């Protein structure tokens, strides 16, 4: 599952994109937690301590067994940030 977002406020976005920040998605209907996908090269997410205004970043999450489908709602959590009610397209 691909989460993309554009940085509007680099200061606030730094908490989301910091390399030590753990990111997860919570499937709201079931409460199941989706982790960041990984490969031999490491986690499949962009991270930086200096995000750029206007730049788009991505994080790939594992959608085990197709749990999340279009129209579902998820909550994005990274560090101390939590964004609820995101609709999956």
N, C-alpha and C positions, 0 to 999 in steps of 0.2 A: 504494500500500500504506500502510495507516494504522497507525502505532505509537503506542499510548497507554500512559501510565504515571502512577501516583499517587506524589507525593512523600511519603516517610516521613521523610527526613533532609534538610532544606533545605541544609545546609552541603555535603553530598556531592553533591546534585542541582545545585548551582550550576555545577559543571564541565560537566555535560551540557547545561544550558540557557543557558550564557553565549553572548551574541550572536556572539562570535568563534570559538566551538567548532564545528568541522566535524563533521557527523554523517553516517555511512554505515551501510549494512547489507551484510553479506557473505553471499551464498548459499553455505552450507557444502558442498552437493554439487558445485558447480562452481567455487567461489572467485570468482565474478563479484561486482563491487561495484555496489550500487544507491545512487544519489545522491538527495539531497533534491529533491523535485519543486519546480518554480518556475513562476511566471507573470509577467505584466507588473508585478505588484506586488512581486515578489521571491520569496524562498524560502518554501515552504509549511510553516513550522514555528513553534512558539512559542519564544520565547527571552526570558530575563530574567536579570538579575544577582542578583535577590532572590526565589528560588522560595518558594512558600507551602506549609507542611506541610498535607497532606490534599488539596491541589488536584491535579486531573488535567490533564496536558499532552499535546500531540500533535505528531508529526512525520509528514509525508506523504513517502513515497519513490516514485520511479518504478519500476514493475515492467515494464520493457521487454519486450515480446512475451510477456507472461504467464509469464516465467521461473519465478517463485516461485509455488507452489501450496500449498493447505492440506496440512499434514502435513510440509512441508519444515522444515528447521532453518536458522536464520540467526544471525549474530553482529552485535550492535549495537556500533558504535564511535563515541564522541564524545569529543573531546579525548584525555585519558589514560585514559579509562574504556573497558573492553571487556567485554561480556556475551555469552558464548557459549551455544549450544544452545537458543535461543528457538524454540519450535514455532509455526509459522504456523497460524492458525485460519481 
